[in-house]
Amino acid sequence: MKLDADAFEALVSDELDLLPEEMVTQLDNVIFVVEDRAADGSLDTLGLYDGWALTDRDRYGFGEVPDRIILYREALLAIVEDERELRDQIHITLVHEIGHYYGMDDTQLHELGWA
């Protein structure tokens, strides 16, 4: 599937708006970013949480650089055939990376169906 960066970002924004309120209201100092690919250039990584999980924040406070939740556009587009599948994968990836923000590891996320 092909989709330009602006249209992809609009889908990400739409899916963020659909997430449960209790999942997003406690996000603090987190930005959402879309990049084409992971730093290694592969299409294996759909998203990344770059920051300190809430469970590891012993010194976190005012003035800290925002944590980032990154979605990789080309990787997500490579695994879907249509917009509905893309929306589903964006949603799953957002929930997965937000789970890391809350301190969940991949095993826990897999058990919940978000890995």
C-alpha positions in Angstrom: 0.0 0.0 0.0 1.2 3.6 -0.7 0.3 6.7 1.3 2.1 10.0 1.5 3.4 11.3 4.8 0.6 13.9 5.3 -2.2 11.4 4.8 -0.4 8.8 7.0 -0.1 11.4 9.8 -3.8 12.2 9.5 -4.6 8.5 10.0 -2.3 8.4 13.1 -4.1 11.5 14.5 -7.5 9.9 13.9 -6.4 6.7 15.6 -5.0 8.6 18.6 -8.4 10.3 19.0 -10.1 6.8 19.1 -7.9 5.5 22.0 -9.7 5.1 25.3 -9.6 8.3 27.4 -8.1 6.4 30.4 -5.2 5.3 28.2 -4.2 8.8 27.1 -5.1 11.2 29.9 -2.1 10.2 32.0 0.4 10.6 29.2 2.8 13.3 30.4 5.5 14.9 28.3 5.1 12.5 25.4 5.1 13.4 21.7 4.0 11.3 18.8 6.3 11.2 15.8 6.0 9.6 12.4 9.3 8.6 10.6 9.7 6.7 7.4 11.9 3.9 8.8 13.8 2.8 11.9 17.4 4.1 12.3 18.7 0.8 11.0 16.8 1.2 7.8 14.8 -2.0 8.2 11.1 -2.5 7.9 11.0 -4.9 10.9 10.1 -2.3 13.5 6.6 -0.8 13.4 7.0 1.6 16.3 9.3 2.6 19.2 8.9 4.1 22.6 11.9 6.3 23.3 11.9 7.5 26.8 11.6 6.5 30.5 8.7 4.3 31.5 6.6 5.6 34.4 7.9 2.6 36.4 11.5 3.9 35.9 11.0 7.6 36.5 12.8 8.3 39.8 14.2 11.6 38.7 11.8 12.7 36.0 10.5 16.3 36.2 10.2 19.7 34.8 12.5 20.5 31.9 13.0 16.9 30.8 13.1 16.3 27.0 9.8 14.7 26.0 9.5 11.0 25.5 8.7 10.0 22.0 6.4 7.4 20.5 7.5 6.8 17.0 5.5 5.1 14.2 7.4 4.0 11.2 5.3 4.7 8.1 7.0 2.5 5.5 7.1 -0.5 7.9 3.4 -0.2 8.6 2.5 0.3 5.0 4.6 -2.8 4.0 2.4 -5.2 6.1 -1.1 -4.0 5.0 -3.2 -4.2 1.9 -5.8 -1.5 2.5 -6.7 1.4 4.7 -8.7 -0.6 7.2 -5.8 -2.9 7.9 -3.5 0.1 8.2 -5.8 1.8 10.7 -5.9 -1.4 12.7 -2.1 -1.7 12.7 -1.6 1.9 13.6 -4.0 1.4 16.5 -2.2 -1.7 17.7 1.2 -0.1 17.4 0.0 3.0 19.3 -1.4 0.9 22.2 1.8 -1.3 22.2 4.1 1.8 22.5 1.9 3.5 25.1 2.0 0.2 27.0 5.8 0.6 27.2 5.3 4.2 28.5 3.3 2.6 31.4 6.1 0.1 32.0 4.7 -3.0 30.3 7.2 -5.3 28.6 6.7 -7.2 25.4 5.6 -10.4 27.2 2.8 -8.5 29.0 1.8 -6.8 25.8 1.8 -10.1 24.0 -0.4 -11.7 26.7 -2.9 -8.8 26.2 -2.8 -9.2 22.4 -0.9 -5.9 21.7 2.5 -7.3 20.6 
